[in-house]
């Protein structure tokens, strides 16, 4: 599962380690550091730019409370 705008990693509360690998992407280095304690991998990055992940490498993408902060939705939706 890819968690876009992962913040501090709250998605792990609902997706157990034994069943889900979670990768996070967020602008906040501090948030990514905290999320990295719960997620399998976290990267600092701008969701409106090119993502550093291979296409079709996730079964699901969670985007919570992010799109209202993105000026141009085309980039993230195309990724």
N, CA, C and O atoms as a GROMACS GRO file, in nm:
protein
  316
    1UNK      N    1   0.084  -0.116   0.000
    1UNK     CA    2   0.000   0.000   0.000
    1UNK      C    3   0.090   0.123   0.000
    1UNK      O    4   0.184   0.132   0.078
    2UNK      N    5   0.059   0.217  -0.087
    2UNK     CA    6   0.130   0.344  -0.091
    2UNK      C    7   0.045   0.448  -0.021
    2UNK      O    8  -0.071   0.468  -0.057
    3UNK      N    9   0.101   0.515   0.078
    3UNK     CA   10   0.030   0.618   0.154
    3UNK      C   11   0.086   0.754   0.115
    3UNK      O   12   0.194   0.794   0.160
    4UNK      N   13   0.011   0.824   0.030
    4UNK     CA   14   0.053   0.956  -0.017
    4UNK      C   15   0.012   1.060   0.087
    4UNK      O   16  -0.103   1.063   0.131
    5UNK      N   17   0.106   1.145   0.125
    5UNK     CA   18   0.080   1.240   0.233
    5UNK      C   19   0.071   1.166   0.365
    5UNK      O   20  -0.021   1.188   0.444
    6UNK      N   21   0.167   1.077   0.388
    6UNK     CA   22   0.160   0.982   0.499
    6UNK      C   23   0.168   1.046   0.637
    6UNK      O   24   0.131   0.984   0.736
    7UNK      N   25   0.217   1.170   0.644
    7UNK     CA   26   0.228   1.234   0.776
    7UNK      C   27   0.315   1.150   0.867
    7UNK      O   28   0.427   1.113   0.831
    8UNK      N   29   0.265   1.119   0.986
    8UNK     CA   30   0.343   1.042   1.084
    8UNK      C   31   0.311   0.892   1.080
    8UNK      O   32   0.358   0.817   1.165
    9UNK      N   33   0.234   0.849   0.982
    9UNK     CA   34   0.210   0.706   0.963
    9UNK      C   35   0.089   0.645   1.031
    9UNK      O   36   0.098   0.532   1.080
   10UNK      N   37  -0.024   0.714   1.036
   10UNK     CA   38  -0.139   0.659   1.107
   10UNK      C   39  -0.205   0.539   1.038
   10UNK      O   40  -0.280   0.466   1.102
   11UNK      N   41  -0.178   0.519   0.912
   11UNK     CA   42  -0.244   0.410   0.839
   11UNK      C   43  -0.209   0.273   0.897
   11UNK      O   44  -0.286   0.178   0.882
   12UNK      N   45  -0.095   0.262   0.962
   12UNK     CA   46  -0.054   0.133   1.020
   12UNK      C   47  -0.153   0.085   1.126
   12UNK      O   48  -0.164  -0.035   1.150
   13UNK      N   49  -0.225   0.176   1.190
   13UNK     CA   50  -0.325   0.135   1.290
   13UNK      C   51  -0.431   0.042   1.231
   13UNK      O   52  -0.484  -0.045   1.301
   14UNK      N   53  -0.462   0.060   1.103
   14UNK     CA   54  -0.569  -0.016   1.039
   14UNK      C   55  -0.518  -0.126   0.948
   14UNK      O   56  -0.594  -0.216   0.911
   15UNK      N   57  -0.391  -0.122   0.913
   15UNK     CA   58  -0.334  -0.222   0.822
   15UNK      C   59  -0.220  -0.294   0.893
   15UNK      O   60  -0.109  -0.239   0.900
   16UNK      N   61  -0.243  -0.414   0.945
   16UNK     CA   62  -0.142  -0.483   1.026
   16UNK      C   63  -0.017  -0.522   0.947
   16UNK      O   64  -0.023  -0.551   0.827
   17UNK      N   65   0.094  -0.523   1.018
   17UNK     CA   66   0.224  -0.558   0.959
   17UNK      C   67   0.221  -0.695   0.893
   17UNK      O   68   0.282  -0.715   0.788
   18UNK      N   69   0.151  -0.788   0.952
   18UNK     CA   70   0.148  -0.925   0.898
   18UNK      C   71   0.075  -0.935   0.765
   18UNK      O   72   0.090  -1.034   0.694
   19UNK      N   73  -0.005  -0.834   0.730
   19UNK     CA   74  -0.085  -0.842   0.608
   19UNK      C   75  -0.054  -0.736   0.504
   19UNK      O   76  -0.087  -0.753   0.387
   20UNK      N   77   0.009  -0.626   0.544
   20UNK     CA   78   0.030  -0.515   0.452
   20UNK      C   79   0.170  -0.457   0.464
   20UNK      O   80   0.221  -0.432   0.573
   21UNK      N   81   0.231  -0.437   0.350
   21UNK     CA   82   0.355  -0.360   0.340
   21UNK      C   83   0.311  -0.218   0.307
   21UNK      O   84   0.239  -0.197   0.209
   22UNK      N   85   0.354  -0.120   0.386
   22UNK     CA   86   0.314   0.019   0.362
   22UNK      C   87   0.437   0.104   0.332
   22UNK      O   88   0.537   0.098   0.404
   23UNK      N   89   0.427   0.182   0.226
   23UNK     CA   90   0.530   0.276   0.186
   23UNK      C   91   0.468   0.415   0.191
   23UNK      O   92   0.357   0.435   0.142
   24UNK      N   93   0.537   0.510   0.251
   24UNK     CA   94   0.484   0.645   0.265
   24UNK      C   95   0.560   0.748   0.183
   24UNK      O   96   0.680   0.732   0.158
   25UNK      N   97   0.490   0.853   0.142
   25UNK     CA   98   0.549   0.967   0.072
   25UNK      C   99   0.490   1.094   0.132
   25UNK      O  100   0.368   1.107   0.142
   26UNK      N  101   0.577   1.187   0.173
   26UNK     CA  102   0.528   1.310   0.234
   26UNK      C  103   0.633   1.421   0.215
   26UNK      O  104   0.752   1.393   0.198
   27UNK      N  105   0.586   1.544   0.218
   27UNK     CA  106   0.677   1.660   0.209
   27UNK      C  107   0.759   1.680   0.336
   27UNK      O  108   0.870   1.732   0.330
   28UNK      N  109   0.704   1.641   0.448
   28UNK     CA  110   0.766   1.667   0.578
   28UNK      C  111   0.871   1.563   0.614
   28UNK      O  112   0.841   1.445   0.630
   29UNK      N  113   0.994   1.607   0.626
   29UNK     CA  114   1.101   1.517   0.669
   29UNK      C  115   1.078   1.463   0.809
   29UNK      O  116   1.107   1.347   0.836
   30UNK      N  117   1.025   1.548   0.897
   30UNK     CA  118   0.994   1.504   1.033
   30UNK      C  119   0.884   1.399   1.033
   30UNK      O  120   0.892   1.300   1.105
   31UNK      N  121   0.781   1.421   0.952
   31UNK     CA  122   0.673   1.324   0.941
   31UNK      C  123   0.721   1.192   0.887
   31UNK      O  124   0.683   1.086   0.938
   32UNK      N  125   0.804   1.197   0.785
   32UNK     CA  126   0.859   1.075   0.724
   32UNK      C  127   0.946   0.999   0.824
   32UNK      O  128   0.944   0.876   0.827
   33UNK      N  129   1.021   1.071   0.904
   33UNK     CA  130   1.103   1.005   1.006
   33UNK      C  131   1.014   0.930   1.105
   33UNK      O  132   1.043   0.815   1.140
   34UNK      N  133   0.907   0.992   1.149
   34UNK     CA  134   0.814   0.928   1.242
   34UNK      C  135   0.740   0.812   1.174
   34UNK      O  136   0.730   0.704   1.232
   35UNK      N  137   0.691   0.833   1.054
   35UNK     CA  138   0.620   0.727   0.982
   35UNK      C  139   0.712   0.609   0.956
   35UNK      O  140   0.666   0.494   0.955
   36UNK      N  141   0.839   0.636   0.935
   36UNK     CA  142   0.937   0.529   0.912
   36UNK      C  143   0.949   0.432   1.028
   36UNK      O  144   0.998   0.321   1.012
   37UNK      N  145   0.906   0.474   1.144
   37UNK     CA  146   0.906   0.384   1.261
   37UNK      C  147   0.794   0.280   1.252
   37UNK      O  148   0.799   0.177   1.318
   38UNK      N  149   0.693   0.309   1.169
   38UNK     CA  150   0.577   0.222   1.158
   38UNK      C  151   0.564   0.156   1.020
   38UNK      O  152   0.509   0.047   1.006
   39UNK      N  153   0.616   0.224   0.919
   39UNK     CA  154   0.602   0.178   0.780
   39UNK      C  155   0.726   0.102   0.736
   39UNK      O  156   0.831   0.107   0.801
   40UNK      N  157   0.713   0.032   0.626
   40UNK     CA  158   0.826  -0.044   0.573
   40UNK      C  159   0.929   0.046   0.505
   40UNK      O  160   1.048   0.016   0.505
   41UNK      N  161   0.882   0.156   0.447
   41UNK     CA  162   0.969   0.250   0.378
   41UNK      C  163   0.898   0.384   0.371
   41UNK      O  164   0.776   0.388   0.352
   42UNK      N  165   0.971   0.492   0.385
   42UNK     CA  166   0.915   0.627   0.370
   42UNK      C  167   1.012   0.713   0.293
   42UNK      O  168   1.134   0.704   0.312
   43UNK      N  169   0.957   0.797   0.206
   43UNK     CA  170   1.038   0.887   0.125
   43UNK      C  171   0.985   1.029   0.140
   43UNK      O  172   0.864   1.051   0.149
   44UNK      N  173   1.076   1.125   0.141
   44UNK     CA  174   1.037   1.266   0.136
   44UNK      C  175   1.020   1.301  -0.010
   44UNK      O  176   1.108   1.274  -0.092
   45UNK      N  177   0.908   1.362  -0.044
   45UNK     CA  178   0.885   1.401  -0.183
   45UNK      C  179   0.759   1.482  -0.198
   45UNK      O  180   0.671   1.482  -0.111
   46UNK      N  181   0.752   1.553  -0.308
   46UNK     CA  182   0.637   1.637  -0.342
   46UNK      C  183   0.538   1.554  -0.422
   46UNK      O  184   0.572   1.504  -0.530
   47UNK      N  185   0.418   1.538  -0.372
   47UNK     CA  186   0.320   1.454  -0.441
   47UNK      C  187   0.280   1.511  -0.576
   47UNK      O  188   0.228   1.438  -0.661
   48UNK      N  189   0.302   1.640  -0.597
   48UNK     CA  190   0.264   1.699  -0.724
   48UNK      C  191   0.371   1.680  -0.832
   48UNK      O  192   0.349   1.713  -0.948
   49UNK      N  193   0.487   1.627  -0.794
   49UNK     CA  194   0.592   1.598  -0.890
   49UNK      C  195   0.596   1.451  -0.926
   49UNK      O  196   0.503   1.376  -0.896
   50UNK      N  197   0.703   1.410  -0.988
   50UNK     CA  198   0.719   1.269  -1.024
   50UNK      C  199   0.751   1.188  -0.899
   50UNK      O  200   0.837   1.226  -0.820
   51UNK      N  201   0.681   1.077  -0.882
   51UNK     CA  202   0.704   0.992  -0.766
   51UNK      C  203   0.820   0.899  -0.795
   51UNK      O  204   0.844   0.862  -0.910
   52UNK      N  205   0.892   0.860  -0.692
   52UNK     CA  206   1.014   0.780  -0.707
   52UNK      C  207   0.986   0.630  -0.715
   52UNK      O  208   1.079   0.550  -0.709
   53UNK      N  209   0.861   0.591  -0.728
   53UNK     CA  210   0.824   0.450  -0.728
   53UNK      C  211   0.794   0.401  -0.869
   53UNK      O  212   0.746   0.476  -0.954
   54UNK      N  213   0.822   0.275  -0.893
   54UNK     CA  214   0.795   0.215  -1.023
   54UNK      C  215   0.643   0.210  -1.048
   54UNK      O  216   0.567   0.184  -0.956
   55UNK      N  217   0.600   0.235  -1.172
   55UNK     CA  218   0.457   0.224  -1.203
   55UNK      C  219   0.405   0.084  -1.171
   55UNK      O  220   0.474  -0.016  -1.189
   56UNK      N  221   0.283   0.080  -1.123
   56UNK     CA  222   0.214  -0.045  -1.094
   56UNK      C  223   0.284  -0.131  -0.989
   56UNK      O  224   0.271  -0.254  -0.991
   57UNK      N  225   0.357  -0.068  -0.899
   57UNK     CA  226   0.428  -0.145  -0.796
   57UNK      C  227   0.350  -0.157  -0.666
   57UNK      O  228   0.400  -0.215  -0.569
   58UNK      N  229   0.227  -0.104  -0.662
   58UNK     CA  230   0.144  -0.112  -0.543
   58UNK      C  231   0.006  -0.165  -0.579
   58UNK      O  232  -0.045  -0.140  -0.688
   59UNK      N  233  -0.053  -0.239  -0.486
   59UNK     CA  234  -0.189  -0.288  -0.506
   59UNK      C  235  -0.292  -0.181  -0.471
   59UNK      O  236  -0.406  -0.187  -0.517
   60UNK      N  237  -0.253  -0.085  -0.389
   60UNK     CA  238  -0.345   0.021  -0.350
   60UNK      C  239  -0.272   0.148  -0.315
   60UNK      O  240  -0.155   0.147  -0.279
   61UNK      N  241  -0.344   0.259  -0.327
   61UNK     CA  242  -0.288   0.390  -0.294
   61UNK      C  243  -0.388   0.461  -0.204
   61UNK      O  244  -0.507   0.472  -0.237
   62UNK      N  245  -0.340   0.509  -0.090
   62UNK     CA  246  -0.422   0.586   0.002
   62UNK      C  247  -0.380   0.732  -0.009
   62UNK      O  248  -0.262   0.764   0.008
   63UNK      N  249  -0.476   0.819  -0.038
   63UNK     CA  250  -0.448   0.963  -0.048
   63UNK      C  251  -0.551   1.032   0.041
   63UNK      O  252  -0.663   1.060  -0.002
   64UNK      N  253  -0.513   1.060   0.164
   64UNK     CA  254  -0.606   1.123   0.257
   64UNK      C  255  -0.564   1.264   0.290
   64UNK      O  256  -0.448   1.288   0.328
   65UNK      N  257  -0.656   1.358   0.278
   65UNK     CA  258  -0.632   1.498   0.313
   65UNK      C  259  -0.510   1.555   0.243
   65UNK      O  260  -0.428   1.624   0.304
   66UNK      N  261  -0.498   1.527   0.114
   66UNK     CA  262  -0.384   1.574   0.036
   66UNK      C  263  -0.427   1.658  -0.083
   66UNK      O  264  -0.374   1.768  -0.104
   67UNK      N  265  -0.521   1.610  -0.160
   67UNK     CA  266  -0.554   1.672  -0.288
   67UNK      C  267  -0.602   1.818  -0.274
   67UNK      O  268  -0.585   1.897  -0.367
   68UNK      N  269  -0.661   1.852  -0.161
   68UNK     CA  270  -0.706   1.990  -0.144
   68UNK      C  271  -0.588   2.086  -0.127
   68UNK      O  272  -0.606   2.208  -0.131
   69UNK      N  273  -0.467   2.033  -0.108
   69UNK     CA  274  -0.348   2.115  -0.093
   69UNK      C  275  -0.263   2.120  -0.221
   69UNK      O  276  -0.161   2.189  -0.225
   70UNK      N  277  -0.305   2.049  -0.324
   70UNK     CA  278  -0.230   2.041  -0.449
   70UNK      C  279  -0.294   2.136  -0.551
   70UNK      O  280  -0.413   2.127  -0.578
   71UNK      N  281  -0.214   2.226  -0.606
   71UNK     CA  282  -0.266   2.323  -0.702
   71UNK      C  283  -0.304   2.258  -0.835
   71UNK      O  284  -0.410   2.288  -0.890
   72UNK      N  285  -0.220   2.172  -0.886
   72UNK     CA  286  -0.246   2.106  -1.014
   72UNK      C  287  -0.261   1.956  -0.989
   72UNK      O  288  -0.163   1.888  -0.960
   73UNK      N  289  -0.381   1.906  -0.999
   73UNK     CA  290  -0.411   1.765  -0.970
   73UNK      C  291  -0.364   1.669  -1.077
   73UNK      O  292  -0.359   1.549  -1.053
   74UNK      N  293  -0.327   1.719  -1.195
   74UNK     CA  294  -0.291   1.631  -1.306
   74UNK      C  295  -0.171   1.543  -1.272
   74UNK      O  296  -0.172   1.423  -1.300
   75UNK      N  297  -0.069   1.600  -1.212
   75UNK     CA  298   0.051   1.524  -1.177
   75UNK      C  299   0.021   1.405  -1.087
   75UNK      O  300   0.050   1.291  -1.124
   76UNK      N  301  -0.037   1.429  -0.969
   76UNK     CA  302  -0.065   1.317  -0.879
   76UNK      C  303  -0.162   1.215  -0.939
   76UNK      O  304  -0.144   1.095  -0.920
   77UNK      N  305  -0.263   1.260  -1.009
   77UNK     CA  306  -0.360   1.165  -1.066
   77UNK      C  307  -0.297   1.082  -1.177
   77UNK      O  308  -0.334   0.966  -1.196
   78UNK      N  309  -0.204   1.139  -1.250
   78UNK     CA  310  -0.136   1.062  -1.356
   78UNK      C  311  -0.038   0.962  -1.298
   78UNK      O  312  -0.014   0.857  -1.358
   79UNK      N  313   0.020   0.993  -1.183
   79UNK     CA  314   0.112   0.899  -1.121
   79UNK      C  315   0.038   0.776  -1.076
   79UNK      O  316   0.098   0.684  -1.020
   0.00000   0.00000   0.00000
